[in-house]
Each structure stands twice: as C-alpha cells, then as structure tokens.
Amino acid sequence: MGESISEKTIALVTGANKGIGYEVAAGLGALGWSVGVGARDERRGDDAVAKLRAAGADAFLVPLDVTDDASVTAAARLIEERAGRLDVLVNNAGAATGGRPEAPSTVDLTTVRRLVETNVIGVMRVTNAMLPLLRGSTHPRIVNQSSHVGSLTLRTTPGVDLGGVSGAYAPTKTYLNAVTVQYAEELAGTGVLINAACPGYVATALNGFSGTQTPEQGAAVAVRLATLPDDGPTGMLFDDNGVVPW
C-alpha cells in the first residue's frame, strides 16, 4: 500500500511550471514528497504536473497568481483541504524587466511597481496566507528565491560584476532579503526556518536564456534549504558555496 497524503511531506513551489521552479518541484518530488505546482497559467501548470508525474513524482496543480489576493486565498484553501497542513513553502515566482540597462534615473516606474508587487509583496502575500498551514507542520521551512544581485555587500565590493546597473530588479531582491530577515526575527522559536537562496546565473526566460547554469543546477540550493534539519540556520542568504553576505 502506498504512503498516504498525511504521511508525506507537503510542499508548495510558486512559479513551478517552468525553469528553476519546475526543477525545485522535481527535486522535492524525487524525495517522495507531495508537491504543489503553483502556476498562474493553469494549462502550463497542468503540463508541468503531468511531466512530473510521468517521472514518478506526486505532484498536484495549485492555480496561483501571487499578485492576486483571491487567488492566494484559494490556493491556501486547496492545500488545507488536500493535506490539512503545509511543510515547505518555496517562494520562487518572480518577475524581471526583460531587458537592460535599467538605470534608476530612466527606468519606467510602472515597471518598478510591477516587480515589487511580484517579487516582494507577492512573497509576503503567499507567506502570510500559508503560515497557518505551516504552523501545523513539525518541520516547517520557507525558502525565498533571491539573487546575488540583491546583496548590497557584493554590489559595493570593487571588482564584483553583477551585470550592470539595475534600478528595478536588483532592488526588489534587496527588499526581499530584508523581508526574509524580518520574518526570521518574528518566527524565531516557532520552528519555522526561513532563508533566501541565490540560484546563480541560470538560463531562464527571465534573462532570455542567457545564463550559464541549467535550471536544475539553480534549483539545488533551494532544495537544500527546504530540507534543513531542525537546528539549521534561519534568516540567512545562501548559494551553492554557502553563506552570501547581505
């Protein structure tokens, strides 16, 4: 007899129908977890779920637009009805400008608002909706997909190349990093571990597939943070090599 849903680790990965998010879902599915594939486009989400299931993963679709309150509320309700709790949340969904340069003096402020809405407020919206379900887990974990470009330390270190000036995308990741720290402080002592991940320069639609790493390589750090032991770190930023300075 197969393992029941109550016995499995339950995860939700936002923006999981393609790219890094899909590979995070695949990596968690390979562990035997039940993985919710968060997708704004339900058709693409269904395709991703079918592909994951064909590979042996226990995957299910979670229609989810992180910028929409009703959509996020419905997603939380779906997971509650399916499993009664959530063990791991990977906030992977993100948006970019789609081009460079994006100097702060000339960037379209509508674009800035759009990126903040997805990359920061969207993460907070989903996290807050899922926290009651995460509190029902014995090993709750939250992973926020960040980026090296959001590190102010790296940004101000001479000789470090982070791809040029960014007046929209990079600051949203800096903001996300700061929010991650604040959540860690609020959730200290609750058992919820929350960290941010730097997947590296991965070839995805966000950068026109110009990255030098594969989505599978980029997913590795998020999978590692999703599986931290109970005495693992919280409120920190990591890449494949370890801790990244804020």
N, C-alpha and C positions, 0 to 999 in steps of 0.2 A: 504494500500500500504506500502511496506517495505521501510526502510530507504535507500536512495541512497548512493553510494560509496563516493560522495562528502561531505556527511553529517557525515560520520563515522570517528572516529579516526583511522588513518592508522599506523600500527606498523610493524616493521621487527625484527625478532629474528633470529640471526645466530645460526647455530648448533641446530636447533629446532626439529629435527626428533626424538630425544630421550632424556632421562634424564632430567636434570634441564631445558634445553632449551625448551623441549616439554611442561613442566609444566608451564613455563613462558608464552608460547604461549596460553596454555589452560586458564591460569588466566586472560590474557588480552582479550582473546576471550569471556570469561564469562562476561566481562564488556560491551559486544556488539560491540567491536572493530573489524575492519577488519585486520587480522594478516597474514603477510607474513611468511611462514615457510622456513627459509633459510636452505638448505640441500645440502651437497656435493654429496651425493648418491641420485639420483632422485627417484629411486624405494622406498627407505626408506622414502623419503620426501613425496611421493605420499601416502604411507601408513599412515603417520602421519596426513596429511591433511584429508584423509578420516575418520580417527578416530576422529579428532577434529570436522569435520562437522557433524558426527553422534551424537556428544554431543551437537550440536547446535551452534557451533562457525562458524563465517565467516572467513574461513582460505583459503589461496591460496599458491601454491608452488612457491618458488623463488630458482631456481638452483643456488648454490653459494659455491664456493671454495674460502675462504678468502685469500689463498696464491697465487691466480691467478688474474692478472690484468684484463684480458679479461672477466673472469667470474664475477668479481665485477662490471665492467663497464656494462655488460649485465644485471646484477641484478638491478642496478640503473635505467637503461633504462626501464626495465619491470615495475618497480614501478611507474616511471614517466608516462608511457603510461596508466597504470591502474588507477592511482589516481591523478597524477599531483603534488603530494607532499608526504612528509613523516612526521608524527607527532612524532613518537617514534622509536628509534633505540636501541635495546638491543644486545650488542656485547657479545654473550655467547659462541661462538665456541672457543674451546681450545684444547690443546694437552698436554700430560704428558709423562714421560719416560716409564711408565708401570711397574716400579719396584724401589725398594730401597735396599740399600742406593745408593745415587748418590753424593758421595764426590766430591768436585770440583777438587781435585788432580787426580782423576781417571775417572771422567765422560767422556764419548765419546763426543768430541767437535762437531761432526756431529749432535748428539742429541741436544746439546745446540742450534745450529743454527736452527734446525727444530722447536724447541719450541719457540725461539724468533720470527721466521718467522710467526708462527701461533698466538701466544699469545700476541705479541706486534705489529709487522709490519702488521699482518692481521687486527688487530683492527684499526690501523691508515689508512690502505688502504680502508677499508669499510667506516669508519667515513668520510674520505675525499671525497669519492665518493657520499655519501649520504647527505653531508652538504648542497649542493644547494637545495635539496628537503626539508630538514629540515627547511631551511630558509623560505620556503613557508608556514610553519605552524604557527599558532598563539600561540601554546603551545609546542614548540619543546623540547624533552627530549632525552638524551643519557645515557644509563646505561652500564658500563663496568663490566663484571663479573671478580672479583678479588678473593682474598683469604686472610684469616688471616695469612697464611704463608709468604705473601709478606710484612707484616708490620715489618719494621726494629725495631720499638719500642717494639713490642711484642717479636720479635726474640732475643732482647738483654735484656729482662726482666727476672731476675732469677726466676726459678720455673715455667715458662710458657712452656708447652710441645706442640710443633708444629710438632711433628712427626719425629724428627731427622734431620740430615744434608741433605741439598738439594742444589746441585751445579748447577741445571738446572731449574727445575720447579719453585721453590720459587723465584729465582731472576727475572724470567720473569714477575711474578706478582708484584714485587717491581718496575720494569721498567714500567709496565702498570700503577701502581699507580702514578708514577712520570709524565707519559704522560698525565694522566687524569687531574692532576693539571695544566699542561701547557695548555691544551685545555681550561680549565675553565678560565684561565687568558686571553687567546686570545679571547674567546667568551663572556667575561664579557660585559654586557649591550646590548647584542643582543637578549636576551630572551631564548637562548639555555642554559638549565641546564644540566650539565654533572657530574655524580657521579659514584663511584665504589661500587660494592656490594660484601659482603662476605657471600656466601650461607651457610657456615658451612661445617661440615664433612658429606657430603652426599654420600649415596651409589650409585655410578655410575660406568660406565665402566672405567673411568679414574683411579679409585683406586681399581679395581677388586671387586667392590660392597662391600667393607669393611666398608663403612661409617655407622654412627649411626643415620642419619636422612634420611627421604624419599626425593625424588626429589621434591615433592610438597611442603614440608617444606622448602627446599632450595630455591625454586623459590619465596617465599613470599617477600623477601627484594627487589628483582629486580622489582617485580610488584609494590611495594610501591614507589620505586624511579621513576618508569615510569609514575606514576600518581601524582607526586608532584604538588602542587599549584604554581602559577607564582612567588610567593615570597619565594619559597622553597630554600633550600641550593644548592650550586654548588661547585664542586672541593673538595668533601669530600668522605670518605670511611665509609660505614655503614654495620652493621649486624642487626640481629633481635632486639638487645638490644640498638641500637643507634649508635653513632659515634665510629669508631675504629681509634686509633691513627696510623698515617703513620709510 
